[in-house]
Amino acid sequence: MKKTIWFWLAAVILTLAAAFFQRQTGPTYPKSVSVQIDDSTTISATFPRSHNIDKELRIELPPLSWDWTARLYHRPYPVDTAWILNPPFWPEEDAFVSYLPAISQKAAKLEYYIELENSFDGKKYILPDDEPIVIRYKGSAPAWALIPHIILMFVALIFSNLAGFMAVFNNNRFKFWGVMAIAFIFVGGLVFGPIVQKFAFDHYWTGFPLGYDLTDNKTLIMFVVWAVAIIANWKKDYRWVTVVASVVTIVVYLIPHSLRGSEFNYQTGEIGTGFINFLAGLL
């Protein structure tokens, strides 16, 4: 009993660490930017990279002194068109704000950046200073679909890690938790996942063989490796297969969320995966 508790503790800790990593990576999580504009002043802000359709998006900067002007530039992505200039940032509550326009098209993307200019000495800074921020717009998934999807996939990862640890240390319950892992992956990822995808981006499935969406393909890989592990262990004990399935699952999970995800193609007027749109742009 005591040994089993350690298996559970290790599985939960590994899952929480993986979930924390997921929250810090990927193309849709907010980007933090900081720039020092003089010896005593540093501008730090966090800019969104995902937003719901049909709603203006507030872009916020900390308060600036009177000699600084901030301007917001944006344009459709990845279309090589002229940048659209918003009115300069204005004070609102305890911040300087501007707004990106409301977008009605699911999976559409904009890129934007902010220009700071000092009217006294003419100095200019670009936020961020490397490349514009890309933001993707999505539909709102209802709680009855989104919450089970998140919870079931999180629990599936705990069961996957638990089965892997038990297989390594010769605990015979590894088969049971492997079955539980694939069951939760199926319901959370292959049932509720496509429902959430439909609400968000108007497609049920954009992974193999229909597309290259890594989020969908990650779920498919998890399901397949656990199916192989369960079949391999059906009559005999091949613990190493379960260990491999557990390791593959955690590695696949750590791949940043939403890479090569659904993306609206401004040229064709259709939604595809980012990889497909990238190839279309080369042709």
C-alpha positions in Angstrom: 0.0 0.0 0.0 2.8 2.4 1.0 4.6 1.7 -2.2 1.5 2.3 -4.3 1.2 5.8 -2.7 4.7 6.6 -4.0 3.7 5.5 -7.5 0.7 7.9 -7.3 2.7 10.7 -5.9 5.3 10.4 -8.7 2.7 10.2 -11.4 0.8 13.3 -10.1 4.1 15.3 -9.7 5.2 14.4 -13.2 1.8 15.3 -14.7 1.7 18.7 -12.9 5.2 19.5 -14.1 4.2 18.6 -17.7 1.1 20.7 -17.4 3.1 23.7 -16.1 5.5 23.4 -19.0 2.5 23.3 -21.4 1.2 26.5 -19.9 4.5 28.3 -20.6 4.9 27.2 -24.2 3.1 27.1 -27.5 2.1 29.7 -30.0 -1.2 30.7 -28.3 0.0 31.6 -24.8 0.6 35.3 -23.9 4.0 36.7 -24.7 5.8 38.8 -22.1 7.9 41.6 -23.5 10.3 44.1 -21.7 12.3 47.0 -23.0 14.4 49.6 -21.2 13.6 53.0 -22.7 16.0 55.0 -20.4 18.3 54.6 -17.4 15.4 54.4 -14.9 12.4 53.2 -16.9 11.6 49.7 -18.2 8.4 49.0 -20.0 7.1 45.5 -19.3 3.9 44.1 -20.8 2.1 40.8 -21.7 0.5 40.5 -25.1 -2.2 38.0 -26.0 -1.8 35.5 -28.8 -5.3 33.9 -28.7 -8.7 35.5 -28.5 -12.4 34.8 -29.1 -14.1 36.0 -32.3 -16.4 38.9 -32.4 -14.8 40.8 -29.5 -12.4 43.7 -29.5 -9.1 42.9 -27.8 -7.6 45.3 -25.3 -3.9 45.8 -25.7 -2.4 47.3 -22.6 0.8 49.1 -21.6 1.9 50.5 -18.3 1.4 54.3 -17.9 3.9 56.4 -20.0 5.2 59.9 -19.4 3.9 62.8 -21.5 6.8 62.7 -23.9 6.1 59.1 -25.1 3.6 58.1 -27.8 2.6 54.4 -28.3 1.1 53.2 -31.6 -0.4 49.8 -32.4 0.1 48.3 -35.9 -1.6 45.2 -37.2 -2.4 43.3 -40.4 -3.8 39.9 -41.4 -1.4 37.0 -41.1 0.3 35.6 -43.1 -0.6 38.1 -45.8 1.9 40.6 -47.0 -0.3 43.7 -46.9 0.2 47.2 -45.6 0.2 47.7 -41.8 -2.9 49.2 -40.3 -2.2 51.9 -37.8 -4.6 52.3 -34.8 -5.0 55.6 -33.0 -2.2 56.2 -30.5 -2.6 54.5 -27.1 -4.7 56.6 -24.6 -5.0 56.5 -20.8 -7.7 54.3 -19.4 -7.9 53.5 -15.7 -4.3 52.7 -14.7 -2.9 51.9 -18.1 -2.4 53.0 -21.7 -4.6 51.1 -24.0 -5.5 50.4 -27.6 -7.7 47.8 -29.2 -7.4 45.2 -31.9 -10.5 45.1 -34.0 -13.2 42.4 -33.5 -12.6 39.5 -35.9 -15.6 37.2 -36.9 -13.7 34.5 -38.8 -12.7 31.4 -36.8 -9.0 30.5 -37.1 -8.1 33.8 -38.6 -4.8 35.3 -37.5 -3.4 38.8 -37.2 0.1 40.0 -36.5 0.8 43.1 -34.5 3.5 45.2 -32.9 3.7 48.4 -30.9 5.9 51.4 -31.6 7.1 53.7 -28.9 8.3 57.1 -29.9 9.8 59.9 -27.7 8.7 63.3 -28.9 11.6 65.0 -27.2 14.6 63.2 -28.6 13.0 61.1 -31.4 14.0 57.7 -29.9 11.9 54.8 -31.1 11.4 51.3 -29.7 9.5 48.3 -31.2 7.6 45.8 -29.0 8.6 43.1 -29.4 11.9 43.9 -31.0 12.4 40.5 -32.7 9.2 39.9 -34.7 5.5 40.8 -34.6 3.2 38.9 -32.3 0.8 36.5 -34.1 -2.7 36.1 -32.6 -5.2 33.4 -33.6 -9.0 33.9 -33.2 -11.3 31.1 -32.0 -14.9 30.4 -31.3 -16.0 29.9 -27.7 -16.3 26.2 -26.6 -19.1 25.6 -24.1 -18.1 24.5 -20.6 -19.9 21.2 -21.0 -17.4 20.2 -23.7 -14.2 22.1 -22.7 -14.1 21.2 -19.0 -14.5 17.4 -19.5 -11.9 17.5 -22.3 -9.3 19.2 -20.0 -10.0 17.1 -17.0 -10.1 13.8 -18.8 -6.9 14.4 -20.6 -5.2 15.5 -17.4 -6.3 12.4 -15.6 -5.3 10.2 -18.6 -1.8 11.6 -18.3 -1.7 10.7 -14.6 -2.9 7.1 -15.4 -0.3 6.9 -18.2 2.5 7.9 -15.9 1.2 5.6 -13.1 1.2 2.6 -15.4 4.7 3.4 -16.5 6.1 3.7 -13.0 4.3 0.5 -12.0 5.7 -1.4 -15.0 9.3 -0.2 -14.2 9.0 -1.4 -10.6 7.1 -4.7 -11.4 3.8 -3.8 -9.9 1.1 -6.0 -11.5 -1.5 -3.3 -11.6 0.3 -1.6 -14.5 -2.1 -3.4 -17.0 -5.2 -2.0 -15.3 -3.9 1.6 -15.3 -2.9 1.3 -18.9 -6.4 0.4 -19.8 -7.7 3.3 -17.8 -5.2 5.6 -19.6 -6.4 4.7 -23.1 -10.1 4.9 -22.0 -9.6 8.4 -20.7 -7.6 9.4 -23.8 -10.4 8.1 -26.0 -13.2 9.9 -24.3 -11.3 13.1 -23.4 -9.2 13.4 -26.6 -11.1 11.6 -29.4 -14.7 12.3 -28.2 -14.6 15.7 -26.4 -11.5 16.9 -28.3 -13.2 17.1 -31.7 -16.3 18.7 -30.2 -14.1 21.5 -28.7 -12.3 21.8 -32.0 -15.6 22.2 -33.9 -16.7 25.0 -31.6 -13.3 26.7 -31.7 -12.3 26.3 -35.4 -15.3 24.9 -37.2 -13.6 21.5 -37.9 -14.0 18.3 -35.9 -10.6 16.8 -36.9 -7.5 18.4 -38.6 -5.0 15.7 -37.8 -3.9 12.6 -39.8 -5.1 11.8 -42.4 -7.0 15.1 -43.0 -4.2 17.5 -41.9 -1.1 18.2 -39.9 -2.6 19.7 -36.7 -0.1 18.6 -34.0 -2.7 18.8 -31.2 -4.9 16.3 -33.0 -2.0 14.1 -34.0 -0.6 14.1 -30.5 -3.9 12.7 -29.2 -3.9 10.1 -32.0 -0.3 9.0 -31.2 -1.1 8.6 -27.5 -4.1 6.4 -28.3 -2.2 4.3 -30.8 0.8 3.6 -28.5 -1.4 2.6 -25.6 -3.5 0.4 -27.9 -0.3 -1.4 -28.9 0.8 -1.7 -25.2 -2.5 -3.1 -24.1 -2.6 -5.6 -27.0 1.0 -6.7 -26.4 0.3 -7.3 -22.7 -3.1 -9.0 -23.2 -1.9 -12.5 -22.5 1.8 -12.0 -21.4 3.7 -9.3 -19.5 5.8 -7.1 -21.7 6.4 -4.4 -19.2 8.8 -2.6 -21.5 6.1 -1.9 -24.0 4.0 -0.2 -21.3 7.1 1.8 -20.2 7.6 2.9 -23.9 4.0 3.9 -24.2 4.2 6.0 -21.0 7.4 7.7 -22.1 6.0 8.4 -25.6 2.8 9.8 -24.1 4.7 12.3 -21.8 7.1 13.3 -24.6 4.2 13.9 -27.0 2.3 15.8 -24.4 5.3 18.2 -23.9 5.2 19.2 -27.6 3.9 22.8 -27.5 0.1 23.0 -27.8 -1.5 24.3 -31.0 1.5 24.0 -33.3 0.5 23.7 -36.9 -3.1 24.2 -35.8 -6.2 25.3 -37.7 -5.5 28.5 -39.7 -7.7 30.6 -42.0 -6.3 31.0 -45.4 -7.0 34.6 -46.6 -6.4 33.6 -50.2 -8.6 30.5 -50.5 -11.1 31.6 -47.8 -10.9 28.2 -46.2 -9.6 26.8 -42.9 -6.7 24.4 -43.0 -3.8 23.5 -40.8 -0.9 25.9 -40.5 1.4 23.5 -42.4 -1.0 23.2 -45.3 -1.4 27.0 -45.5 2.4 27.3 -45.4 2.8 25.0 -48.4 0.0 26.8 -50.2 2.0 30.1 -49.8 5.0 28.5 -51.4 3.1 27.3 -54.5 
